[in-house]
């Protein structure tokens, strides 16, 4: 029987708690073989698959796939954005807000995340929060050189998004 020369570490300091609630994973437990398969798939492939599944209406599968991408690369705002978008589509608004906030924490200039948050808060009747996010998105869009460029993963150009935001803000 082997014993370790390093004593087990004990701490008199109580465990710290995080102000950010832990995310509950929608990802089922995987075998080591499945983990190896997931590790071999790139984050961009997972996100593309999640988008494709969501477009096909397979939201549960899209959610699990996007959750895998977030687990794989926690510091990627796009992964959080796509995950949030799927959660929102599934009606899980509070979780979607958490994920959009994570995307914005990682990239304060994420126009589509500000736009999505503004839309959610407007739908929830939280006018001040909606206006703050929509004005942030509008200001960021004004700073873009090419207003005809596609802003999000759909067909929305910067110019069209600006028009929509102005309408939402009642500025037209």
C-alpha positions as CSV (number, residue, x, y, z in Angstrom):
1,X,0.0,0.0,0.0
2,X,1.4,3.4,-1.1
3,X,1.0,6.4,1.1
4,X,1.5,10.0,0.0
5,X,4.3,12.1,1.4
6,X,2.1,15.1,0.9
7,X,-0.4,15.5,3.8
8,X,-4.0,16.1,2.9
9,X,-4.7,19.8,2.7
10,X,-7.2,21.2,5.2
11,X,-8.4,24.7,5.5
12,X,-9.6,26.7,8.4
13,X,-11.0,29.3,5.9
14,X,-14.7,28.6,5.0
15,X,-15.4,27.9,1.4
16,X,-16.2,31.0,-0.7
17,X,-19.5,31.2,-2.3
18,X,-19.9,32.8,-5.7
19,X,-22.2,35.7,-6.4
20,X,-22.9,34.1,-9.7
21,X,-25.3,31.1,-9.4
22,X,-23.9,27.8,-10.7
23,X,-25.3,26.8,-14.0
24,X,-27.3,23.6,-14.1
25,X,-26.1,21.6,-17.0
26,X,-28.5,20.4,-19.6
27,X,-25.8,18.0,-20.7
28,X,-26.2,14.3,-19.6
29,X,-23.3,12.4,-18.2
30,X,-21.1,10.9,-20.8
31,X,-18.8,7.9,-21.0
32,X,-15.1,8.5,-21.5
33,X,-15.5,7.4,-25.2
34,X,-18.2,10.0,-25.7
35,X,-16.0,12.6,-23.9
36,X,-13.2,11.8,-26.4
37,X,-15.6,12.2,-29.3
38,X,-16.8,15.6,-28.0
39,X,-13.2,16.7,-27.4
40,X,-12.4,15.9,-31.0
41,X,-15.2,18.3,-32.2
42,X,-14.3,21.9,-32.4
43,X,-16.4,24.6,-30.7
44,X,-17.3,26.2,-34.0
45,X,-18.6,22.8,-35.2
46,X,-20.7,22.4,-32.1
47,X,-22.1,26.0,-32.5
48,X,-22.9,25.4,-36.2
49,X,-24.6,22.1,-35.3
50,X,-26.6,23.8,-32.5
51,X,-27.7,26.5,-34.9
52,X,-28.7,24.0,-37.5
53,X,-30.7,21.9,-35.0
54,X,-32.4,25.0,-33.7
55,X,-33.3,26.0,-37.2
56,X,-34.8,22.5,-37.7
57,X,-36.9,22.9,-34.6
58,X,-34.9,20.3,-32.6
59,X,-34.5,22.6,-29.6
60,X,-33.7,20.1,-26.9
61,X,-30.8,18.7,-29.1
62,X,-29.7,22.3,-30.0
63,X,-29.7,23.2,-26.3
64,X,-27.6,20.2,-25.3
65,X,-25.2,20.9,-28.2
66,X,-24.8,24.6,-27.3
67,X,-24.3,23.7,-23.7
68,X,-21.4,21.5,-24.7
69,X,-19.9,24.4,-26.7
70,X,-20.2,26.6,-23.6
71,X,-18.6,23.9,-21.4
72,X,-15.8,23.5,-23.9
73,X,-15.0,27.2,-24.2
74,X,-16.4,29.1,-21.3
75,X,-14.8,32.4,-22.4
76,X,-16.4,32.6,-25.8
77,X,-19.2,35.2,-25.9
78,X,-20.7,33.7,-29.1
79,X,-21.2,30.4,-27.4
80,X,-23.1,32.0,-24.6
81,X,-25.1,34.1,-27.1
82,X,-26.2,31.1,-29.1
83,X,-27.0,29.1,-26.0
84,X,-29.0,32.0,-24.7
85,X,-30.9,32.4,-28.0
86,X,-31.9,28.7,-27.9
87,X,-32.9,29.0,-24.2
88,X,-35.0,32.1,-25.1
89,X,-36.7,30.2,-27.9
90,X,-37.5,27.4,-25.5
91,X,-39.2,29.9,-23.1
92,X,-36.5,29.8,-20.5
93,X,-36.2,33.5,-20.2
94,X,-34.4,33.8,-16.9
95,X,-31.7,31.3,-18.0
96,X,-31.5,33.1,-21.3
97,X,-30.9,36.4,-19.6
98,X,-28.1,34.9,-17.5
99,X,-26.4,33.6,-20.7
100,X,-26.8,36.9,-22.5
101,X,-25.3,38.6,-19.5
102,X,-22.3,36.2,-19.6
103,X,-21.9,37.1,-23.3
104,X,-22.0,40.8,-22.5
105,X,-19.6,40.3,-19.6
106,X,-17.1,38.7,-22.0
107,X,-17.7,41.3,-24.8
108,X,-19.3,44.6,-23.7
109,X,-19.6,45.5,-27.4
110,X,-21.7,42.5,-28.5
111,X,-24.4,44.3,-30.5
112,X,-26.7,41.3,-31.0
113,X,-26.6,40.5,-27.2
114,X,-27.6,44.1,-26.3
115,X,-30.3,43.9,-28.9
116,X,-31.6,40.5,-27.6
117,X,-31.5,41.8,-24.0
118,X,-33.4,44.9,-25.0
119,X,-36.0,42.8,-26.7
120,X,-36.4,40.5,-23.7
121,X,-36.7,43.3,-21.3
122,X,-39.2,45.2,-23.5
123,X,-41.3,42.0,-23.7
124,X,-41.1,41.7,-19.9
125,X,-42.3,45.3,-19.5
126,X,-39.0,46.5,-18.0
127,X,-38.7,49.7,-20.0
128,X,-35.6,51.2,-18.4
129,X,-33.5,48.0,-18.8
130,X,-34.8,47.6,-22.4
131,X,-33.9,51.2,-23.3
132,X,-30.5,50.9,-21.8
133,X,-29.6,47.8,-23.9
134,X,-31.3,49.1,-27.0
135,X,-29.4,52.4,-26.7
136,X,-26.1,50.6,-26.2
137,X,-26.8,48.5,-29.3
138,X,-27.7,51.7,-31.3
139,X,-24.6,53.5,-30.2
140,X,-22.4,50.5,-31.1
141,X,-24.1,50.3,-34.5
142,X,-23.5,54.0,-35.1
143,X,-19.8,53.3,-34.6
144,X,-19.8,50.7,-37.4
145,X,-18.3,51.7,-40.7
146,X,-20.4,49.5,-42.9
147,X,-24.1,49.7,-42.0
148,X,-24.9,47.2,-44.8
149,X,-22.9,44.5,-43.2
150,X,-24.7,41.5,-41.7
151,X,-24.7,42.0,-37.9
152,X,-26.1,38.7,-36.6
153,X,-26.2,35.2,-37.9
154,X,-29.3,35.9,-39.9
155,X,-29.9,38.4,-42.6
156,X,-30.1,41.5,-40.4
157,X,-27.9,44.3,-41.6
158,X,-26.6,47.1,-39.3
159,X,-28.9,49.6,-41.0
160,X,-32.0,47.4,-40.6
161,X,-31.1,46.7,-36.9
162,X,-30.8,50.5,-36.3
163,X,-34.2,51.0,-37.9
164,X,-35.8,48.3,-35.7
165,X,-34.1,49.7,-32.5
166,X,-35.3,53.3,-33.3
167,X,-38.8,51.9,-33.8
168,X,-38.6,50.0,-30.5
169,X,-37.4,53.2,-28.8
170,X,-40.1,55.2,-30.4
171,X,-37.6,57.5,-32.2
172,X,-38.9,57.3,-35.7
